[in-house]
Amino acid sequence: MAIRIKSRGNESAEQMMRRFKKLCEKEGLVKDVKRKEYYEKPSERKRRMAKRGPQRD
């Protein structure tokens, strides 16, 4: 998945970076990267999911 940002008129680099960061956060990329940073044993993953509770639709 690629996130692309196009400059809007006289938009500065800081503003573009802010929009990029918001899009990454909205897509859940930051959370996913942090979760995959370290190996998690399957038993620990199951325990974490059970602690979080049932998923809602």
MDAnalysis code that builds the backbone (N, CA, C; Angstrom):
import MDAnalysis as mda
import numpy as np

u = mda.Universe.empty(171, n_residues=57, atom_resindex=np.repeat(np.arange(57), 3), trajectory=True)
u.add_TopologyAttr("name", ["N", "CA", "C"] * 57)
u.add_TopologyAttr("resid", np.arange(1, 58))
u.add_TopologyAttr("resname", ["MET", "ALA", "ILE", "ARG", "ILE", "LYS", "SER", "ARG", "GLY", "ASN", "GLU", "SER", "ALA", "GLU", "GLN", "MET", "MET", "ARG", "ARG", "PHE", "LYS", "LYS", "LEU", "CYS", "GLU", "LYS", "GLU", "GLY", "LEU", "VAL", "LYS", "ASP", "VAL", "LYS", "ARG", "LYS", "GLU", "TYR", "TYR", "GLU", "LYS", "PRO", "SER", "GLU", "ARG", "LYS", "ARG", "ARG", "MET", "ALA", "LYS", "ARG", "GLY", "PRO", "GLN", "ARG", "ASP"])
u.atoms.positions = np.array([
    [0.846, -1.159, 0.000],
    [0.000, 0.000, 0.000],
    [0.901, 1.235, 0.000],
    [0.654, 2.131, -0.903],
    [1.444, 3.352, -0.985],
    [0.546, 4.552, -0.724],
    [1.025, 5.447, 0.094],
    [0.299, 6.678, 0.371],
    [1.008, 7.777, -0.398],
    [0.268, 8.460, -1.224],
    [0.856, 9.520, -2.039],
    [0.249, 10.856, -1.648],
    [1.102, 11.837, -1.562],
    [0.690, 13.188, -1.214],
    [1.123, 14.111, -2.342],
    [0.195, 14.882, -2.860],
    [0.524, 15.876, -3.880],
    [0.425, 17.257, -3.252],
    [1.316, 18.118, -3.663],
    [1.346, 19.467, -3.126],
    [0.106, 20.240, -3.585],
    [-0.433, 21.007, -2.667],
    [-1.607, 21.832, -2.971],
    [-1.170, 23.295, -3.089],
    [-1.047, 23.784, -4.283],
    [-0.720, 25.189, -4.497],
    [0.559, 25.623, -3.809],
    [0.442, 26.548, -2.867],
    [1.601, 27.092, -2.159],
    [1.820, 26.400, -0.819],
    [1.543, 25.123, -0.748],
    [1.670, 24.369, 0.496],
    [3.148, 24.130, 0.827],
    [3.519, 24.343, 2.079],
    [4.907, 24.148, 2.491],
    [5.173, 22.660, 2.748],
    [6.453, 22.336, 2.883],
    [6.853, 20.955, 3.144],
    [6.330, 20.495, 4.507],
    [6.305, 21.395, 5.492],
    [5.804, 21.050, 6.824],
    [4.326, 20.669, 6.774],
    [3.558, 21.409, 5.998],
    [2.130, 21.112, 5.864],
    [1.910, 19.773, 5.167],
    [2.736, 19.496, 4.160],
    [2.620, 18.211, 3.463],
    [2.970, 17.063, 4.404],
    [4.020, 17.234, 5.216],
    [4.395, 16.193, 6.179],
    [3.286, 15.974, 7.195],
    [2.630, 17.043, 7.630],
    [1.531, 16.926, 8.585],
    [0.387, 16.112, 7.982],
    [0.057, 16.397, 6.706],
    [-1.009, 15.639, 6.034],
    [-0.615, 14.174, 5.880],
    [0.664, 13.928, 5.532],
    [1.154, 12.562, 5.372],
    [1.038, 11.786, 6.682],
    [1.449, 12.405, 7.787],
    [1.385, 11.752, 9.087],
    [-0.064, 11.443, 9.469],
    [-0.975, 12.362, 9.187],
    [-2.391, 12.126, 9.492],
    [-2.934, 10.952, 8.685],
    [-2.566, 10.878, 7.406],
    [-3.022, 9.767, 6.576],
    [-2.460, 8.438, 7.071],
    [-1.195, 8.422, 7.464],
    [-0.581, 7.197, 7.991],
    [-1.293, 6.755, 9.257],
    [-1.608, 7.714, 10.124],
    [-2.290, 7.393, 11.371],
    [-3.705, 6.881, 11.087],
    [-4.373, 7.508, 10.137],
    [-5.733, 7.103, 9.772],
    [-5.754, 5.681, 9.214],
    [-4.745, 5.320, 8.442],
    [-4.657, 3.986, 7.850],
    [-4.196, 2.936, 8.860],
    [-3.716, 3.381, 10.006],
    [-3.268, 2.447, 11.028],
    [-1.848, 1.938, 10.816],
    [-1.082, 2.619, 9.988],
    [0.272, 2.161, 9.691],
    [1.190, 2.301, 10.893],
    [1.059, 3.380, 11.637],
    [1.928, 3.610, 12.787],
    [1.714, 2.518, 13.829],
    [0.465, 2.213, 14.105],
    [0.142, 1.187, 15.097],
    [0.640, -0.174, 14.629],
    [0.496, -0.457, 13.349],
    [0.920, -1.734, 12.796],
    [2.445, -1.891, 12.870],
    [3.170, -0.838, 12.555],
    [4.635, -0.894, 12.607],
    [5.099, -1.119, 14.035],
    [4.503, -0.418, 14.986],
    [4.887, -0.593, 16.386],
    [4.571, -2.003, 16.863],
    [3.456, -2.563, 16.415],
    [3.075, -3.914, 16.821],
    [4.040, -4.944, 16.248],
    [4.526, -4.725, 15.035],
    [5.412, -5.690, 14.384],
    [6.888, -5.452, 14.696],
    [7.181, -4.456, 15.525],
    [8.566, -4.133, 15.832],
    [9.264, -5.287, 16.541],
    [8.551, -5.995, 17.400],
    [9.108, -7.121, 18.139],
    [8.268, -8.360, 17.877],
    [8.903, -9.522, 17.930],
    [8.188, -10.772, 17.740],
    [7.284, -11.028, 18.941],
    [6.075, -11.447, 18.643],
    [5.114, -11.772, 19.688],
    [4.705, -13.230, 19.513],
    [4.890, -14.004, 20.569],
    [4.542, -15.413, 20.488],
    [3.038, -15.552, 20.268],
    [2.612, -16.613, 19.559],
    [1.184, -16.804, 19.314],
    [0.361, -16.870, 20.603],
    [0.911, -17.482, 21.652],
    [0.166, -17.562, 22.910],
    [-0.034, -16.169, 23.513],
    [0.989, -15.302, 23.392],
    [0.855, -13.933, 23.892],
    [-0.162, -13.147, 23.079],
    [-0.187, -13.393, 21.772],
    [-1.150, -12.709, 20.905],
    [-2.577, -13.114, 21.282],
    [-2.787, -14.410, 21.513],
    [-4.114, -14.887, 21.911],
    [-4.533, -14.282, 23.239],
    [-3.581, -14.212, 24.167],
    [-3.871, -13.650, 25.487],
    [-4.250, -12.167, 25.365],
    [-3.531, -11.432, 24.520],
    [-3.816, -10.007, 24.317],
    [-5.192, -9.820, 23.669],
    [-5.503, -10.649, 22.694],
    [-6.803, -10.549, 22.015],
    [-7.946, -10.897, 22.968],
    [-7.751, -11.902, 23.807],
    [-8.786, -12.285, 24.770],
    [-8.988, -11.180, 25.805],
    [-7.913, -10.547, 26.208],
    [-7.993, -9.467, 27.196],
    [-8.737, -8.264, 26.621],
    [-8.558, -8.030, 25.299],
    [-9.209, -6.899, 24.646],
    [-10.701, -7.077, 24.523],
    [-11.139, -8.302, 24.477],
    [-12.572, -8.572, 24.405],
    [-13.023, -8.930, 23.008],
    [-14.292, -9.283, 22.870],
    [-14.805, -9.685, 21.544],
    [-14.857, -8.507, 20.584],
    [-14.631, -8.810, 19.303],
    [-14.681, -7.791, 18.270],
    [-16.118, -7.425, 17.940],
    [-16.354, -6.163, 17.721],
    [-17.696, -5.697, 17.341],
    [-17.756, -5.472, 15.845],
    [-18.888, -5.711, 15.261],
    [-19.049, -5.490, 13.814],
    [-19.726, -4.188, 13.530],
])
